[in-house]
Amino acid sequence: MKLYIKIPETLKIYFDKEIKLYHKTFAAGKLQMAWWHLERAHILGQAYPLEHSYAHWLMLKFGISIKSSKEVMGQIPRLLVGGVKSFVGKIPFGNTGGANVPPLKPMEIPKDLKEILSLYGEG
């Protein structure tokens, strides 16, 4: 069993880019685009406990800010369990992380992210 502890620095660059774009688009009031960047960050970081949990933390805060009880209630268990599942390598690759999708459902990974993740033996 492979334990995922620390995201490779070169992959973290892509994760951080999506987080930065999330903050930028959220601040500009482009909520749909902001959410899209959060989903992409989730896909990139979901194999790593800290990044996975951070993506869910931001999704929880997003849900609170848009007053979506569905998103808030969906993010709480994901936030509590996601990092642990990452640590032991039991994640549904490609899952976008929002409350609008089943938490254990693997999903198609966007082509550009799939290419990035393939460099790390993921996806």
Backbone hydrogen bonds in HBPLUS format (Angstrom, degrees):
<---DONOR---> <-ACCEPTOR-->    atom                        ^
c    i                          cat <-CA-CA->   ^        H-A-AA   ^      H-
h    n   atom  resd res      DA  || num        DHA   H-A  angle D-A-AA Bond
n    s   type  num  typ     dist DA aas  dist angle  dist       angle   num
A0004-TYR N   A0087-PHE O   3.12 MM  83  4.85 146.0  2.24 122.7 131.0     1
A0011-LEU N   A0008-PRO O   2.95 MM   3  5.32 127.6  2.23 108.5 122.4     2
A0012-LYS N   A0008-PRO O   2.86 MM   4  6.14 154.1  1.93 156.0 164.7     3
A0013-ILE N   A0009-GLU O   3.22 MM   4  6.50 136.3  2.42 141.4 150.2     4
A0014-TYR N   A0011-LEU O   3.02 MM   3  5.45 123.4  2.35 107.3 119.8     5
A0015-PHE N   A0011-LEU O   3.12 MM   4  6.51 160.3  2.16 151.0 157.0     6
A0016-ASP N   A0012-LYS O   2.76 MM   4  5.87 172.0  1.77 154.8 157.2     7
A0017-LYS N   A0013-ILE O   3.00 MM   4  6.13 145.5  2.12 137.6 147.1     8
A0018-GLU N   A0014-TYR O   3.15 MM   4  6.46 156.9  2.20 147.8 152.1     9
A0019-ILE N   A0015-PHE O   3.04 MM   4  6.39 155.4  2.10 150.6 158.2    10
A0020-LYS N   A0016-ASP O   2.85 MM   4  6.04 160.9  1.89 149.9 155.1    11
A0021-LEU N   A0017-LYS O   2.91 MM   4  6.16 160.0  1.95 148.9 154.5    12
A0022-TYR N   A0018-GLU O   2.84 MM   4  6.04 144.3  1.97 140.7 151.1    13
A0023-HIS N   A0019-ILE O   3.00 MM   4  6.35 164.9  2.02 155.7 157.1    14
A0024-LYS N   A0020-LYS O   2.97 MM   4  6.22 161.8  2.00 151.3 156.7    15
A0025-THR N   A0021-LEU O   2.95 MM   4  6.02 169.8  1.96 148.9 151.7    16
A0026-PHE N   A0022-TYR O   2.81 MM   4  5.89 157.5  1.86 154.9 162.3    17
A0027-ALA N   A0023-HIS O   2.94 MM   4  6.00 163.3  1.97 145.9 150.5    18
A0028-ALA N   A0024-LYS O   3.12 MM   4  6.34 137.8  2.31 136.2 147.5    19
A0030-LYS N   A0025-THR O   2.87 MM   5  5.16 148.5  1.96 166.8 158.8    20
A0029-GLY N   A0026-PHE O   2.91 MM   3  5.09 158.3  1.96 108.3 114.5    21
A0034-ALA N   A0030-LYS O   2.86 MM   4  6.03 154.1  1.92 152.3 161.0    22
A0035-TRP N   A0031-LEU O   2.89 MM   4  6.08 163.5  1.92 151.6 154.8    23
A0036-TRP N   A0032-GLN O   3.06 MM   4  6.28 154.5  2.13 142.1 149.2    24
A0037-HIS N   A0033-MET O   3.07 MM   4  6.39 153.5  2.14 148.7 154.4    25
A0038-LEU N   A0034-ALA O   3.03 MM   4  6.41 148.6  2.13 145.9 155.3    26
A0038-LEU N   A0035-TRP O   3.04 MM   3  4.95 115.5  2.47  92.2 108.5    27
A0039-GLU N   A0035-TRP O   2.87 MM   4  6.23 156.6  1.93 155.5 161.5    28
A0040-ARG N   A0036-TRP O   3.06 MM   4  6.32 155.6  2.12 144.8 151.4    29
A0041-ALA N   A0037-HIS O   2.92 MM   4  6.13 155.9  1.98 145.9 152.5    30
A0042-HIS N   A0038-LEU O   2.86 MM   4  6.10 155.9  1.92 148.3 155.3    31
A0043-ILE N   A0039-GLU O   2.97 MM   4  6.30 157.7  2.02 149.2 154.2    32
A0044-LEU N   A0040-ARG O   3.03 MM   4  6.30 163.6  2.06 150.3 154.4    33
A0045-GLY N   A0041-ALA O   2.86 MM   4  5.99 153.2  1.94 153.0 160.4    34
A0046-GLN N   A0042-HIS O   2.84 MM   4  5.41 123.6  2.16 149.0 157.1    35
A0048-TYR N   A0045-GLY O   2.99 MM   3  5.62 166.4  2.01 126.3 130.5    36
A0052-HIS N   A0048-TYR O   2.83 MM   4  5.77 163.4  1.85 169.4 174.9    37
A0053-SER N   A0049-PRO O   2.95 MM   4  5.97 166.8  1.97 146.6 150.8    38
A0054-TYR N   A0050-LEU O   2.87 MM   4  6.00 154.0  1.94 144.3 152.4    39
A0055-ALA N   A0051-GLU O   2.94 MM   4  6.11 156.9  1.99 145.9 151.2    40
A0056-HIS N   A0052-HIS O   3.12 MM   4  6.47 159.3  2.16 149.1 154.4    41
A0057-TRP N   A0053-SER O   2.83 MM   4  6.07 147.1  1.93 146.1 156.4    42
A0058-LEU N   A0054-TYR O   2.93 MM   4  6.23 161.1  1.97 153.0 156.6    43
A0059-MET N   A0055-ALA O   2.95 MM   4  6.20 147.3  2.05 141.5 151.4    44
A0060-LEU N   A0056-HIS O   2.83 MM   4  6.04 150.8  1.91 145.4 152.9    45
A0061-LYS N   A0057-TRP O   2.93 MM   4  6.27 162.9  1.96 151.0 155.2    46
A0062-PHE N   A0058-LEU O   2.82 MM   4  5.99 150.2  1.91 142.1 151.0    47
A0063-GLY N   A0059-MET O   2.89 MM   4  6.12 161.7  1.92 146.8 151.3    48
A0064-ILE N   A0060-LEU O   2.95 MM   4  6.28 153.4  2.02 149.7 157.2    49
A0065-SER N   A0061-LYS O   2.88 MM   4  6.11 159.6  1.92 147.3 153.1    50
A0066-ILE N   A0062-PHE O   2.95 MM   4  6.26 146.7  2.07 153.8 162.4    51
A0068-SER N   A0063-GLY O   2.83 MM   5  5.01 168.9  1.85 153.0 154.5    52
A0067-LYS N   A0064-ILE O   3.06 MM   3  4.88 155.0  2.13 100.5 107.8    53
A0072-VAL N   A0068-SER O   3.00 MM   4  6.28 167.4  2.02 156.3 160.0    54
A0073-MET N   A0069-SER O   2.87 MM   4  5.92 171.9  1.88 150.6 153.4    55
A0074-GLY N   A0070-LYS O   2.91 MM   4  5.94 142.3  2.05 137.4 148.4    56
A0075-GLN N   A0071-GLU O   2.86 MM   4  5.97 140.4  2.02 145.9 155.6    57
A0076-ILE N   A0072-VAL O   3.21 MM   4  6.41 147.4  2.32 151.7 158.4    58
A0079-LEU N   A0075-GLN O   2.74 MM   4  5.83 154.9  1.80 158.3 164.4    59
A0080-LEU N   A0076-ILE O   3.07 MM   4  6.29 152.5  2.14 147.4 154.8    60
A0081-VAL N   A0077-PRO O   2.96 MM   4  6.04 149.0  2.06 147.6 154.6    61
A0082-GLY N   A0078-ARG O   2.74 MM   4  5.11 151.0  1.82 136.6 145.3    62
A0085-LYS N   A0081-VAL O   3.06 MM   4  6.33 163.9  2.09 161.8 166.8    63
A0086-SER N   A0082-GLY O   2.96 MM   4  6.20 149.8  2.06 147.7 156.6    64
A0087-PHE N   A0083-GLY O   3.00 MM   4  6.21 158.3  2.05 144.6 149.8    65
A0088-VAL N   A0084-VAL O   3.26 MM   4  6.62 150.3  2.35 149.2 155.3    66
A0090-LYS N   A0085-LYS O   2.86 MM   5  5.05 159.2  1.91 156.5 154.0    67
A0089-GLY N   A0086-SER O   2.95 MM   3  4.97 159.0  1.99 106.5 113.2    68
A0095-ASN N   A0092-PRO O   3.05 MM   3  5.81 161.5  2.09 146.3 149.5    69
A0107-MET N   A0093-PHE O   3.07 MM  14  6.53 154.8  2.14 141.7 149.4    70
A0101-VAL N   A0098-GLY O   3.26 MM   3  5.93 164.9  2.29 118.7 119.8    71
A0105-LYS N   A0102-PRO O   3.25 MM   3  5.47 170.9  2.26 116.1 117.8    72
A0113-LEU N   A0110-PRO O   3.01 MM   3  5.43 117.7  2.42 108.9 124.0    73
A0114-LYS N   A0110-PRO O   2.81 MM   4  6.00 155.9  1.87 159.2 167.2    74
A0115-GLU N   A0111-LYS O   3.01 MM   4  6.26 154.1  2.08 151.3 156.7    75
A0116-ILE N   A0112-ASP O   3.25 MM   4  6.51 154.3  2.32 137.9 144.3    76
A0117-LEU N   A0113-LEU O   2.82 MM   4  6.06 172.2  1.83 158.4 160.0    77
A0118-SER N   A0114-LYS O   2.86 MM   4  5.92 145.4  1.98 143.4 152.8    78
A0119-LEU N   A0116-ILE O   3.16 MM   3  5.66 147.4  2.27 109.4 118.1    79
A0120-TYR N   A0117-LEU O   2.89 MM   3  5.37 157.0  1.94 114.5 122.1    80
A0122-GLU N   A0117-LEU O   3.11 MM   5  5.12 165.7  2.13 139.2 136.3    81
A0121-GLY N   A0118-SER O   3.30 MM   3  4.98 171.0  2.31 100.8 102.4    82
